[in-house]
Amino acid sequence: MRRIFNRNLDSEDLPNIRRRGKKNRPKDKPYLQQKLVGYRPLLTLRVGLIIIAIVEVFLVASGCLLFLAVNAAKEHTIDYTNCTQLNDTDNNNYFEFPNDGIVSRLEGIETSGNGNIKCIYKINLTTTYNGSVKFYYGMNNFYQNMRLYVRSRNDEQLQGKKLGMVEDCQPFKCLNDTKKHPFAPCGAVANSFFNDTFLLKYNYNGTEIPVPWTTNGLIDDDVKTKYQNPQYSLKGNLCEAFNNTIRPPAWPQDICTLDDKEGGLGFENFDFMVWMQTAALPKFRKIYRQLDTRNETFRDGLPPGTYVLYINFSRLSGERI
């Protein structure tokens, strides 16, 4: 037996191995074989100056185009912070922009039985505001960038998954600090929701007609995915889905009745989603609406004429523009 295992093996004793050859070898090309010619540029003073000159020319040209585009855009701002104090001699209530063809003036205020205040501005537009006309509201000296303020929210609740999830919503979590009646939406950001409303009317042949506004395309889809209403039965309504929750202390209405007139209800309300995107600076403005050009009268933008702006004024502190 020892002789058998110690003897030298011949080629006949080895198994016949099948060789496939160079089947998966890439083609013999410089790119596939990683044999491309390398190039290491030598940065000299002359080459550096040429590159800097080209970049400067490009940046100056881009800046000039942006500057011209910004100057071509028309903007009119109305500061209605003190509109509740009607005084014809108050310069804060009178605005004149001859370059933009706009003169606006506070015409009066109205107070309803529930304490709501409506400020009325008359606007004379002498030139056409064509193109994409957007409406914004702005605030000054309102700090949305405070760490405790920004953290005072719960994203799981805003996605409609767990309405009782109110962690991180201090100090607006639940009524009387009990989990039986959580706020919906909870947190300081939602509690300070900007609820001023605006209505713009156009004097068309002696008749005031509402200027059509729309919210289509004004908010990104990735933002919409963060705000979803809780599920409810087809026979029920949204308010049933928010049972066992209460409105935030500063809110005049329940979240289920919050409607932007374009299908945005509850957490999916357009104005609510815009407000929940906190601003980085104490002076900011946020999109409100865009002119709906599907109407024949406003197909080319805002035509010249007389407009009346109705502002339902809330009690939220801060300078409004």
C-alpha positions in Angstrom: 0.0 0.0 0.0 2.8 2.4 0.8 4.3 1.9 -2.7 1.0 2.8 -4.3 0.6 6.1 -2.5 4.2 7.2 -2.7 4.8 6.4 -6.3 5.2 9.3 -8.8 2.0 10.2 -10.7 2.0 10.2 -14.4 0.0 12.5 -16.6 -2.3 9.7 -17.3 -3.3 9.6 -13.6 -4.4 13.3 -13.5 -8.1 14.2 -14.3 -8.8 15.8 -17.6 -9.6 19.5 -16.8 -11.6 21.3 -19.4 -10.2 24.7 -20.2 -12.5 27.3 -21.7 -9.8 29.7 -22.7 -10.0 33.5 -22.4 -13.7 33.7 -22.7 -14.4 36.8 -20.5 -11.4 38.8 -21.4 -12.2 42.4 -22.4 -11.3 43.5 -25.9 -7.8 44.7 -26.4 -8.6 48.4 -26.4 -6.9 51.1 -24.3 -10.1 52.1 -22.5 -11.1 48.5 -21.6 -7.6 47.5 -20.6 -7.2 50.7 -18.6 -4.2 51.8 -20.6 -5.4 55.3 -21.5 -2.8 58.0 -21.7 -2.5 60.0 -18.5 -2.3 63.8 -18.6 -1.1 66.0 -15.8 -1.6 69.7 -16.6 1.1 72.1 -15.5 -0.5 75.2 -14.0 1.6 78.1 -14.9 1.0 81.8 -14.2 -0.1 82.4 -17.8 -2.5 79.5 -17.8 -3.9 80.5 -14.4 -4.6 84.0 -15.5 -6.4 82.8 -18.6 -8.6 80.5 -16.6 -9.4 83.2 -14.1 -10.3 85.7 -16.9 -12.7 83.2 -18.5 -14.4 82.5 -15.2 -14.7 86.2 -14.4 -16.3 86.9 -17.8 -18.8 84.1 -17.3 -19.7 85.3 -13.8 -20.1 88.9 -14.8 -22.3 88.0 -17.7 -24.5 85.8 -15.5 -24.7 88.5 -12.8 -25.8 91.1 -15.4 -28.5 88.8 -16.7 -29.8 88.1 -13.2 -29.7 91.8 -12.4 -31.7 92.7 -15.5 -34.2 89.9 -14.7 -34.7 91.1 -11.1 -35.2 94.7 -12.2 -37.7 93.6 -14.8 -39.9 91.9 -12.2 -42.5 94.2 -10.6 -43.2 94.0 -6.8 -45.6 95.9 -4.6 -45.7 95.6 -0.8 -48.4 96.7 1.6 -47.5 97.0 5.3 -50.8 96.4 7.1 -49.4 95.9 10.6 -51.3 99.0 11.9 -54.2 98.8 9.5 -56.6 98.4 12.5 -55.7 102.0 13.5 -57.5 103.9 10.7 -55.9 107.4 10.2 -55.7 109.1 6.8 -52.6 111.1 7.8 -50.7 108.0 8.8 -48.0 107.3 6.2 -48.0 103.6 7.0 -51.5 103.4 5.4 -50.5 105.1 2.2 -48.3 103.6 -0.4 -47.3 105.0 -3.8 -44.9 103.3 -6.3 -45.0 105.4 -9.5 -42.3 103.2 -11.1 -44.5 100.1 -10.7 -47.7 102.0 -11.6 -49.4 101.3 -8.2 -51.0 103.5 -5.7 -52.7 101.9 -2.7 -54.4 103.3 0.3 -56.2 102.0 3.4 -59.9 102.7 2.8 -61.5 101.4 6.0 -61.8 98.6 8.5 -64.7 96.4 9.5 -65.3 94.5 12.7 -67.6 91.5 12.9 -69.5 90.2 15.8 -66.9 87.5 16.7 -64.2 90.1 17.0 -62.5 89.5 13.6 -61.1 92.6 11.9 -61.1 93.2 8.2 -58.8 95.8 6.6 -59.8 97.2 3.2 -57.2 98.6 0.8 -57.9 100.3 -2.5 -55.3 99.7 -5.2 -55.0 101.7 -8.4 -52.9 99.8 -11.0 -51.9 101.8 -14.1 -49.8 99.2 -15.8 -50.3 95.5 -16.6 -48.7 93.0 -14.3 -48.1 90.2 -16.9 -46.4 86.9 -16.6 -46.6 84.7 -13.5 -48.1 86.9 -10.8 -47.6 85.5 -7.3 -48.9 86.7 -3.9 -46.9 86.4 -0.8 -47.4 87.3 2.9 -44.5 88.3 5.0 -43.6 88.9 8.6 -40.9 90.8 10.4 -39.5 90.3 13.9 -41.1 86.8 14.1 -38.4 84.3 15.1 -39.2 80.8 13.6 -35.5 79.9 13.9 -35.4 79.3 17.7 -34.3 75.7 18.5 -37.1 75.0 20.9 -39.7 76.4 18.5 -38.4 74.4 15.5 -38.4 71.2 17.5 -41.9 71.7 18.9 -43.7 69.4 16.4 -44.2 65.7 15.7 -43.8 64.4 12.2 -45.5 61.1 12.8 -48.6 62.9 13.9 -48.5 65.2 10.8 -48.3 62.1 8.6 -51.6 60.9 10.2 -50.1 57.7 11.6 -50.5 58.4 15.4 -52.6 61.4 16.4 -51.7 60.7 20.0 -48.0 60.9 19.3 -47.2 64.3 20.9 -43.6 63.8 22.0 -41.3 66.8 21.3 -44.4 69.1 21.1 -43.7 71.0 24.3 -45.4 73.1 25.5 -48.5 72.4 23.3 -48.9 68.6 23.8 -52.2 67.9 25.5 -54.9 69.7 27.3 -54.0 70.1 30.9 -50.9 67.9 30.4 -53.0 64.8 30.0 -52.7 62.3 27.1 -56.5 61.9 26.9 -56.9 65.0 24.7 -53.9 65.6 22.6 -53.6 68.7 20.4 -53.9 68.1 16.7 -51.7 69.5 15.3 -49.4 69.7 18.3 -46.4 71.9 18.9 -45.5 75.6 18.9 -45.1 75.8 15.1 -48.6 74.7 14.5 -50.1 76.7 17.4 -48.7 79.9 15.8 -50.3 79.2 12.4 -50.6 82.3 10.3 -54.4 82.5 9.6 -54.8 85.9 8.0 -56.8 85.6 4.8 -56.8 87.8 1.7 -59.4 88.5 -1.0 -58.6 90.6 -4.0 -61.4 92.0 -6.2 -61.1 93.8 -9.5 -63.5 96.5 -10.6 -64.6 95.2 -14.0 -67.0 97.6 -15.8 -68.4 98.9 -12.5 -68.7 95.4 -10.9 -66.3 93.9 -8.4 -65.2 90.4 -9.4 -62.9 88.2 -7.3 -59.4 87.8 -8.8 -58.9 84.0 -9.3 -56.1 82.4 -7.3 -54.7 79.0 -7.4 -52.2 76.9 -5.3 -51.3 74.4 -8.1 -47.6 73.8 -8.5 -46.6 76.1 -5.6 -45.4 73.4 -3.2 -43.1 70.4 -3.9 -44.3 66.9 -3.8 -41.6 65.9 -1.2 -43.2 68.4 1.2 -46.7 67.0 0.5 -45.6 63.5 1.6 -44.8 64.8 5.1 -48.4 65.8 5.7 -51.2 63.2 5.4 -54.6 63.0 7.0 -55.5 60.0 9.1 -57.6 57.3 7.3 -61.3 57.3 7.8 -64.2 55.3 6.3 -65.8 56.3 3.0 -69.1 56.9 4.8 -67.5 59.1 7.5 -65.8 62.5 7.3 -62.5 63.9 8.3 -63.7 65.2 11.6 -64.4 61.6 12.7 -60.8 60.7 12.0 -59.7 63.5 14.5 -61.9 62.2 17.3 -60.4 62.4 20.8 -58.2 65.4 19.7 -58.7 69.1 20.2 -57.6 72.2 18.4 -54.4 74.1 19.5 -55.1 76.9 22.0 -54.6 79.7 19.5 -56.7 78.2 16.7 -60.2 79.5 16.0 -61.3 76.3 14.2 -60.6 72.5 14.2 -58.0 71.1 11.9 -60.6 69.0 10.1 -62.4 72.1 8.9 -59.3 73.8 7.6 -59.9 74.1 3.8 -58.0 76.0 1.1 -60.9 75.7 -1.4 -58.8 73.5 -3.7 -59.1 70.1 -2.0 -56.5 70.7 0.7 -58.2 69.7 4.0 -56.8 69.1 7.5 -53.0 68.3 7.5 -53.0 68.5 3.7 -54.1 72.2 3.7 -51.8 74.3 1.5 -51.5 77.2 3.9 -50.7 74.9 6.8 -48.0 73.0 4.9 -46.4 76.3 3.9 -46.4 77.6 7.4 -44.9 74.5 8.9 -41.8 75.0 6.7 -40.0 77.2 9.2 -38.0 80.3 8.1 -34.3 80.8 8.9 -34.5 84.5 9.5 -36.8 86.7 11.6 -37.9 88.6 8.4 -39.4 86.3 5.9 -42.2 85.9 3.4 -44.1 82.8 2.3 -46.1 82.0 -0.8 -49.8 82.5 -0.5 -51.4 82.1 -4.0 -50.7 82.5 -7.7 -52.8 84.2 -10.3 -55.0 81.7 -12.1 -54.6 82.7 -15.8 -57.3 80.3 -17.0 -59.8 83.1 -16.6 -60.3 85.1 -19.8 -60.0 88.5 -18.0 -56.7 87.6 -16.3 -55.2 85.6 -19.2 -52.3 88.0 -19.6 -51.9 88.9 -15.9 -53.4 91.6 -13.8 -54.9 94.3 -16.1 -54.8 98.0 -15.2 -57.7 99.3 -13.1 -59.0 99.5 -9.6 -58.6 96.7 -7.1 -59.8 96.3 -3.6 -57.9 94.1 -1.2 -59.8 92.6 1.8 -57.6 91.3 4.7 -59.0 89.3 7.5 -56.7 90.3 10.4 -55.7 87.9 13.1 -54.1 88.6 16.4 -50.7 87.0 15.7 -47.9 89.3 16.8 -45.3 90.5 14.3 -45.0 93.0 11.6 -47.0 92.1 8.5 -46.1 92.8 4.9 
